[in-house]
Amino acid sequence: MSPARDDLSHIHRPVMVSEVLGHLFEDAAPAPRRLVVDGTVGLGGHALAVLDRSAEASVLGLDRDTESLALARVRLAGHGDRVRLVHASYADLLGVLESHGEDAPWGVLLDLGASSLQFDDPGRGFSFRDPSPDVDMRFDRSGDGPTALDLVNELPEEELARIVHVYGEEPRSRAVARALVRSRPVSDGTRLVEIVRRSAWRTKRHDPATRTFQALRIAVNEEYEHLERGLEAALDAVAPSGRVVVLSFHSGEDRLVKNAFREAARVGRGTRRTKKPERPSEGEVRANPRAGPAKLRAFQKAGTVEENEARG
Ligand SMILES: C[S@@+](CC[C@H](N)C(=O)[O-])C[C@H]1O[C@@H](n2cnc3c(N)ncnc32)[C@H](O)[C@@H]1O
């Protein structure tokens, strides 16, 4: 392994790599080219594992975050034209495939949420432990969409309460929204954390700001809307017998994945390779505590490998 490859795994360790590779490649006949779409390429950890696993694989990597893409580009450069990276949401997968002259990838991987690069950079605003002045939280900072702090200062109280309740599952969502609205303008991240810590539900396990910060991140990036569109596009796009593999990190995300795969199986689009989600091993969680909440679900499109081979 080159030093460049090693460097980035200190920043973000890919989660459940062997399980992901298992679902992508098990029972797959060798093929002249196997395109895997990494819809959340991040720092390229999973993409690198896919490229290393099979010399026949190529990767089309998508991310909404241009900074992550720039790092992934350097890390994956050694694989030449087996890698293409695109600044796009996986929600727009079908359009991206079309513009790259592809129609039926063998696999689609989605590793949801934010990377450690994003969480640990105080300037990005994701962290309540190290709050930033502008609490940005956007994956894609190239546009002019609202930041998380804009939502806190501008949304009606009812809408703020709904977001904190639905996306954060915060039991005291109304109290949090009321406290935020009464404190407007909320000047920065430090003030935001103070207000939320005073008004949110307290437990021994988590910082009381955890749920509200998660909710704001999901809202500002419209994560559930992108996920629903992305899952539909992935189920639509993959080749006969191809795979859709999703890693989620909290119950709201996992519910969307579970329901999409269950419905797809019910209407005969394929089968669930995981009826219950797979979890990381104890050893992996010990080595990488951020893997702890991970749930992996995988779906296999209807059709046979032979049918897929015949398509060329
Ligand atoms: C958990 S990280 C992925 C890490 C990656 N698997 C690796 O091994 O380095 C999630 C990434 O998904 C990106 N992301 C979030 N929502 C996205 C979307 N709708 N479309 C594309 N990328 C997205 C984030 O910017 C982040 O870089």
The ligand as an ORCA input file, in Angstrom:
! r2SCAN-3c Opt
* xyz 0 1
  C     -19.778      8.174      5.721
  S     -19.090      9.159      4.475
  C     -18.521      8.005      3.267
  C     -17.134      7.508      3.503
  C     -16.608      6.600      2.431
  N     -17.417      5.398      2.296
  C     -15.153      6.225      2.689
  O     -14.865      5.035      2.857
  O     -14.314      7.120      2.740
  C     -20.518      9.802      3.693
  C     -20.225     10.732      2.526
  O     -21.438     10.875      1.816
  C     -21.530     12.195      1.333
  N     -22.965     12.420      1.060
  C     -23.966     12.642      1.938
  N     -25.137     12.710      1.277
  C     -24.869     12.520     -0.038
  C     -25.673     12.463     -1.223
  N     -26.994     12.630     -1.182
  N     -25.054     12.208     -2.393
  C     -23.708     12.036     -2.466
  N     -22.899     12.090     -1.375
  C     -23.475     12.322     -0.182
  C     -20.919     13.041      2.418
  O     -20.464     14.265      1.881
  C     -19.762     12.136      2.893
  O     -18.586     12.435      2.209
*
